[in-house]
């Protein structure tokens, strides 16, 4: 069974990979993954003590615990003062050595330089000695230690101290950049409520939302977060849903209104009956998705990690060859070529790639979450950048899913009230948009005068409802359900969205229902074309007329209608097989779940979507806007561009410095920029995605 633990005092991606690689070799470990962005270890093992000891043997400072720790604030001020003091002392020492004739002051300056070297390199020395025990000679600590000691050996004292000091400064700036990138997503994770006022008779108990059970009654005061998903049973208030859905306008919550955990109650007192356990609530699902998103690595990210393992030893060998072979062939002395090899060694650490690439994906996921789009992994973000084909469901996805009855056409002696009454009885327990329209019309016209006693209710996906109510067998659904049950009727092809009604074996008539496109659908489809989407299709269970009308209006390349879930999945499979790039399926209902699961990237329209479609999906659009699909593809493409900029820039600069070092043009001073400077610039470039 997989368990989740929190790691503290770890920000280094390479360190995380070392821990992961070591744990994977343990016989007692069946699965392991480390998410450095959220400091989470996910592991399946029957010997957790061995795991903890193994981690400590690799990284003794890393703390390991089950409960989420209180966030430790990055001590910017303390580190800044220390580094600033060391840098000032370094330059004062240089001035003293080169522009002072008093030997005593010169000796003091040299002692100060040694002290600066030891203070700034303390952590590097400790990690380097630890690496000797584990025979790991090719990480940044070992390379830095070897390079600076060799520099001392050939008399390059000042440069050795400068390299160590500015490497430490670069590490500080890298940690600061990583901390800020993590902090940018913190606001989303803070939407979780931390208290619930449980109402028990005349008493109010303050408990954790995790302790609530289904059908508990909770009191929500003005200014407090609603602790869990539920239904308002008393009170009225404005509710700010922006944190979950991105919708800036507060919604009115009153009796019988559904409310989501994590949303903010603005001005009234509400009594809410819980409908889900905390772990199944919207806010819990969102937080879980965001925290676990970076567990699923993109191919580029995995490649860079593998590349780093072979890149550093290769460059180390090149540096060794540069130090030894040229002097042996009489091309200069050892001191000159050792110095040049140290310049090459300085730029060999692949930090710029190993840190910036996963940070860019993390930034892309964070940027999407700020736009009410949840992505379940970096691999899906990468796939979104290569999308060329999209298939949409219709009702609730492209359209508002808010139906209104426009006509009731009775048949075979039944009245309009009869047709509406029987339709209501059958749809009484359904939450399908068409069912909601029928129930609303029934409430407005028949005033709930008729009582329904359901003894049987069966929702047939893609067809309709089969029910027994008031001792009558009722069918409500599309034309297919009539043919399957051999109900004689003479109205098969009706222009519009229609619900046919049959009582027993007799056709009673049909109800015409109108739906309309979402406000942003048309513009969003046009923008998807501009982003390079070549083929757009609509796969729906709705009838031919309603489907073709919308497909024509939106300019779709293909439309298929009257589809059962298995037919929709089969057609989408063919659609995906014939595609050149990646294929997306966008839906919101239970009948969309097979197609969503089958897609390269399955997208569920969050707040209206069914729980099944959300579980199947790789991307959740919480605000139900088609324009958010455009936004997430834009973010994916921007992330891809930034990642390849980082790769090209980092490798290009490192190759340049290797060449310059080989010919004696670059010194160790410049080599510091070739390593730490490039890593810092790549990090800053990765953080640009957060501004999208």
N, C-alpha and C positions, 0 to 999 in steps of 0.2 A: 504494500500500500504506500502510495506516494505521500510524503509529508513535506511541509514547508517550514524552513528555518530562516532566521535573519542573521546576516553577517554584519559585523561592525568593524570599523577601521580598515576597510578595503575599498579602494577606488580604482585600482590598477587592473585593466583588462587582462594584461599578460599574467598578473598574479592569479586572477580568477581562472584563467585557462590552465595554469600549472596545478591549481587545486583540483580542478575538474579532471584533468588527465590522470592525476595520482589516484583519485577516488574511483575512477572507472576501472582501475586495475585491481581493486579489492574484490575478492570473491563474494563478500557479503553484500555488495552493492549491485542492485539490478538495474537501476536508472539513476542518473544524476544530471542536473543542469544548474548553471549559476547565472543569474541575472545581475550583472554588476550595476546596471542603471538603477535598480531598486534594492540592491544588496540582499537578494533572496536566493537561498539554496533550496532547490526542490530535489528530493532524494527518496529512493525506495531501498531500504536496507533493514536488516534484522540485527545490526550491531552498530547502533548510533554512537556508542562510546569510542569504538575504533575510528569512526568517521571524524569525531571531534579531535581525537589525538593525532590523526593524520593531518588534519588542517593545521593544528598547532605546530606540527613538525615542519611544515612548509612555511607558514606565516604565523609566528608566535604571537604577534600583536592582534591578530584577528579574533574577535569575540563571536561566540556562536550561541544563539538562544532561540527558544521556541516562540516566545511572545515578541510582538513588534516593539522595538525599543523607542524610547522618547528620542526624538531627533536631536542629534548633537550638532550644535551650530558650528559652522566652519569658522575657526578663530582667525579671521582676516587681519584684524588689528595687531594681534600678537605677532603673527608671522611677518606682517609687513614691517613692523618696527625692528624685528630681529634682522631680517634681510637688508633693510635700509641701513642699519648700523654696520653690518658686515661689509656692504658695498662701500660706504664712506670710509671705513677703516682700511679697506683694500686700496683705494685710490690714494689715501694719505700715505700709506706705506710705500706705494710705488713712487710717489713724489719724493719721499724721504730718501729712498734708495738711490734715485737717479740725480737728485739735485742737492744732496747734502754731503759734505765732506767729513763730517764727524762720524768716526767708525762706531761709536757707542750708539748713536741714533740709528745708524744703519743696521746694527745687530738687533736693536729693539724692533725695527720695522720687519726684519726677517722673522723674528719670533712671532710677531703679530700675524704675518702671512701664514705661518705654520698653524697658528691657532685658528685662523679663518678657514684654512683647509680642513682642519679636524672638526670644527663646529659644523660647517656647511656639509661635510661629507659623512657625518656620524651615521645616519640611517643607511647610507650606501655601503659603508664599511661593514655594518652589522649584517646587512642582506647579502653582501658578497661572501663573507665568511660562512654564512648559512648555506649559500649555494655550493660552496666547496664540499660540505657534508653530503649534499644531495647530488653531487656531480653535475650540477647545472651551471655551465660556464658561459652561457650565451644570452643572459638577460642584460638589461641596461645597467644594473648595479655592478655586475662582474666586469663588463666592458669598461665602464667609467673608472672603476678601481684600477684595472690593469693599465688603462691609457694614462692616468695621472701618475701612477707609480713609475711607469716607463719614462714619462716626461721628466720627473725628478731625477731619474737615473742618468739622463743625457744632459742635465743641467737646465732644463726649461722650467725653472721653479715658478716664475711669475705666471707663466701660461698654465701650468698645472693647477695652481690655486684659482686662477681666473675661470678655467673650465669647470672646476668643481663648484665654485660660487655661482656662476651663471647657469649651470645645470640645475642647481638647487632653486634658483630664482624661477627658471622656466617650469620646474615641477610645481612650484607654488602657484604660478599663473595657470597651469593646466588644471590643477585641483580646483582652483577658483572657478574656472570656466565650466568644469564638469558639475561642480556644486550648483552654479547658477542655472545650468540647463535642467538639473533635477528639480530645482526650486520652482522652475517655470510651470511644472505640472502639478505642484503641490496643491494649488488652489482647487483643482478638480478632485483630488483625493480627500479634501477637507469637507466635501459635501455630506459625508457620513454623519448622521445625527449621533449624539453620545448619551442621550437620556430619553426616557419615555415615562410619562405620567400615567401609570396603570390605574384605571378606575375599578374599584372593588366595593360594591354596595355604596356606602357613604364615605369610604376611605380612598385616598389617593396615595399610591406607592410609587416612588421614583426608582426605576430599574433600568438596566441596560436594554436597548432594543433587541439584542440577541436573545433575551429571555422571554420575549413575547410569544404567545401562541396564537393560532388562528382563532378568530372570533373574540379576542380580547378587545376591551374598550379602552382607548387611550384619550387623554385630554391634551389638546395642543393649544398652548397659549400664544398670543400675538408676539411675533419676533422669534418664535422657536421653529425648528425644523420638524417636519412631520417624520416620525421615527420609522415608519414602515408603510408599505402599500396597504390601502384599505378603502373603505366607503364611508363617507360622512353620514352619520345618523342624527346629528343635531348640530345646529349652528350654521353660520354663514360668514365667509371671509374671502378676501383676495389672497391668492396663492402665487408666489413667484416661482416659476418653474425653470427659470433661465439656466440654472446650474446643470440641469439634466437635459433639457430640450433645446436650449439656446433661444427660446422664444422670449423676447424682451417684454411683452405685454402680460401683466399678471392675469390669471384666470380666476373666475368666480367659482368658489367651492361652496355648495349648499347641500341640503339633504339629498341623498342618493348619488352624489357626485363621487367619481373615483378620484383618489389622490395618490401620489407617489411619494415613497420615502425619500428624504433628502431635499424635498422642496420646502420653501419657506412660507410659513403662515404670517401674513402681513398685519392684519388688523382685528380679526375677530377670534372668538374662542370656538374651537371645533371639537366635537366628539367623533372619533374615528373608530370603526370596527375593522380590525385587521383581517386581511384576506390571504396573506401569505406569511410564511416564516421569514425571518430576517435574511437568511442565506439565499432565499428565492426571490427577494425583493429587487426592484429595479436598481436602487442605489448600491446594493451589495454586488449585483452582477456587473455594474459599470466599473466599480472600484476593482473588482477581481480581473476584469478584462484589461484595464489600464495597467495594473501591476504585473500581469502575466504576459502582456503583449510581446515584450522583447525576449521572452523565452524561445519563441519560434524564429530562428535566425534566417536571414535572407541568404541566398547562395553567394552573393558578393561578400557578405560579412564572414561566412564560413570559409570562403576561399582566402580572404585576407589573413585570417587566423592561421590557416594551414601554411600560407605563403611565408608568414613571419617566422615559422619554425625552421624553414630551410634557408631563408634569406640571410639571417644573422650569421649562422655558421659559415656560409659561403663567403660573406664579406670579411669575416674574421680570418679565414684562410687566405684570402686575397691580401689582407694587411700583413699577415705573417710572411707571405711570399715576397711582398715589396720590401720588407725589412731585411730579408736574408739573401735573396738571389742576386740583386744588382751589385752589392759590394763583393760578393764572391766572384763575380765576373769582371771586377775591376772598374765598375762604373761610378765609384765614389766610396766614401767611408761609411761605416755602419751608423754613425751618429746621424748623418744626413738622411739616410734611408729609414732608420727607425723613426725619426721625427715625421717623415712623410707617411709612414705606415700608421702612425698615431692619428694623423689627420683623417685618414681613411677609416680607421677604427671608430673615431668620434661620431661619424655619420652613419654607422652601421645599424644602430638601433631603430626598429621599425615602428616607434611609438606613434608617429604622425598618422600612420595607417591604422594601426591596431586600436587606437583610441578614437580617432575622428570618424571612422566608418560606422561603428555601432552607435556613436553619439548622434550621427546624422539620421540614422533610422529612428532612434529614440526621439529625436527632435521632430521628425516627421509624424510619428505616432502622437506626440504631445500636441503638435500644431493641429492635427486632425481632431483630437479630443476637445480642443478649445472651440472647434467649430461644430460640436455635437455629433462627431463621427468617431465611432470606436472601432479600431482595427485590432484584430486578435493576434497579429504577429508581423514582424518585419518582412517575412517571406511574402505576405499578402500585399504589403506596401510596394515591394519590388514588382510583384506581378501586375499591380494596378498601373505601373508606369509603362507596361507593354500591352495594354488592352486595345484590341482592334474590333471586337464584336461584343454587343450587349443585347441581351434578350430581357424584355420586361413582362411582368404580369400587368394586368390592366386595373382591376378594381382595387382601390386602396393604395395602389402604387403610383400609377399615372394619374388616377382620378382621386377625388377627395374621399370617396367611399361613404359619402353622406347622401343617401338616397331619399328621394321624395316620390310618393305615389302620384302619378299623373292621371291614370285611368283605371277603372275596374270594369271589366267586360264579363258579365255573367253568361252562362249557357245552360241549356237543358232544364229550364224552369227555375233555376236558382236566382236569387236576388243579389244585388251588390252587397248588401249587408251579410248575406249568407257566405258569399265568397270571402269577404274580409274576416268574418267571424271564424271560419274554418282555417283560413290562412294563419290567423293569430294563434289559434289553438295549437297548430302544428309548430309554429316558429317560437312558441312561448319561452323555450329554454335555449334558444340559439342567440349568439351574439354576432352573427354574420350581418354585414351592413344592410343587406336586403331585409333580413329579419327585423332589424331595428327600425327600418322605414315602415314596415307593416305594423309593428307594435305601436309606433308613434301615431299612425293614421287611425288605428283602432281606438287608441286612447282619446283622440280628438273628435272622432265621429260617433262612436258607439258608447263613449263615456264609461267603459268598463262595466256595462250592465249585464254582460253575459259571463258566467263562470265556466272555467275550463277545468276539467278533471282528466289530466293526462295519465294514462296507464302504460303508455309505451312511447318512447322517443328515440329515434335513430337518425343521426346525421350521416348522410351518404356523401362522402367527399366527391366533389365534381358533379353531383347530380341534384341534391336537394335534401328534403326531410321526409322521413316516413314516421307517422305518429298514429297513436290511437287516443282519441279524446272524446269524452261523452259517448262512449260505446261506438264511435264512428272511426273507421280506418281512413286516414287522410294522407294524401301525397301532395307535397308542394315542392316544385323545382323546375328544371328546364325541360325542354322537349324530349330529351333522352330518357328521362325517368318515366314519362308517359309510355314511350315505346317499349321500354324494358318490362313494364307491368301490363302491357297490352290494353291501355286505356284508349278507347276510340275517341278521336277528336279531329276536327277539320281545320285547325289553325296551327300549322307547324312553323311557317315562316312569318314571324312578326317583327316589324321594324322597331327595335328598341330592346332594352333590358326587360325581361319578362319573367314572372313567376306563375306557372300553371298550377291549378288546384284540381284535385280529383277526390271525390267522396265515394269510398267503396270502389266500385268499378265504373262509376259515372263521372264524366268530365264536367266540372262545375264552372269553369271559366278561367280567366287569367287576369293578372294585375300588371300594368305597365309601370315601370319605375325609371326615374331619370337620375343620372349621375353627371358630374361635370369634372373637367380637368382641373388639377391643382393649378394655382395661379402662376407657378414658376415652371410648369412642365414644358411648354412650347419653347421658351427661351433656353431652357436647360438642354433640350434635344439639339437645338441649333449649336450650342456651345460644345456639346460632345462631338459633333461633326468637326468643329474647328480644332479640337484636340487630337484629331486623327482617328476617331472611331469610324471604321469603314462600313460596317453593317449593323443595323439596328432592327430588331424584330419584336413582335408582341405575341406572346403565347398565353391564351386566356381560356377560361371555361365559359365565358360569356357567348352570346349568340352572334351570328354572322353580321347582322346589320349594325349593332352597337360597336362591334369590334372594328369593322372596316371603316366606319365613319371616323373613329378616333385615329386609326392608323393612317388614313388619308390626310387628315388634318395635320398630323405630326410629321408626315413624310417618311413613314417607316418603309424599310425595304421588303419586309415580309410580315404577314399576319396569319396566325392560325387560331381557330376559335372552336368552341364546343369541346374543349379538351378535358378529359379526366386526368387526375394527377399522374398516372402512369404513362398516359399518352403525351402529356406535357414533358415529362422527363425523357421519354424516348426521342421526341422531336428535338429537344434541347441537346441531347447527346449527339444527334446528327449535325445540328447547328455548330456545336463545339468542334466536332471532328473535321468539319470542312473549313474551319477558321485558320487563318494564317498565324495570328498572334494569340494572346490570352483572351478568354471569353468570360463575361460576367453574366450572372442571372440576378435580376432584382425582383423581389417579391415580398409579400407580407402575410400570406395565409398558410394554413396547414397544408393545403394542396400544392404549395410552392416548395415545401421543404425538400422533396427529393431532387428537384432541379437545382435548388440553392446548394445542396450538399455536393452535387455533381460538378458544379462550376469551378473554374480555376480560382475565381473569387466570387463567393456567394454573398449577396447583399440583402439585408433585411431592413425594411422600413420600420424603425424601432418602436415608436409609441403605439402605432396602430397594429403592428405585426403580432402574430401569434407567438407564444412561447416556443413552439416547435420550430418555426422558421428562424427565430433568434438563435436557438441552439445550433441549428444547421449552418448558420451564416458565419462568414469570415469577417464581415464588416457590418456594423449596425449604424444606421442613420437615425439618430434619436429624434430629430425634429421633423422627420417625414417629408423633407423637401428634396425633390429631384435635383435641385441646384446643388445640394450637398454632394451628390455623386460627381458633379463637375469639379467641385472644390477638392475632393479627396484625390481625384486623378491629377489635378494640377499640383497638389502637394507631393504626390508620388513622383511625378515627372521632375519637379524642382529638387526633391531629395536625390534622385538619380543623378541629376546634373552636378549637384554639390559633391556627391560621393566620387564621381569620376574626376572632378576638378581636384579633389584632395589627392586621389591616387596619382594622377598625372603630375601634379605639383610636387608631391613628396618624392616620388621616384625620380623625377627630372632633376630636382635640386640635389638629391643624394648622388645620382650618377655624375652630375656636374662636379660636385666636391670630391668625389673619388678621383676623377680625371685631374682636377686642379691640384689635389694633394699629391698625386703620382708625379706630376711635373714640378712640384715644389712651389706652385703659385699661391696656394691657400695655406694659411697657418692654422694653428689650433684655435685661435681666436675666431676666425671665420667658421671653423668647423662647429663651434658651439651653435651658431645660427643654423648651420646645416642640419643639426639634430633638434635642439630644443626650440629654436625659432620656427622651424618648419612645422613642428608638432603644434605649437601654439597658434600659428596662422591657420592651420588646418582645422583646429578646434573652433576658432572664431568663425571660420567659414561655415562649419557645420551648424553653428548656432543661428545662422541666418534663416534657417528653415522655420525657426520658431516665430519669425515675424510674418510668415505667410498668413 
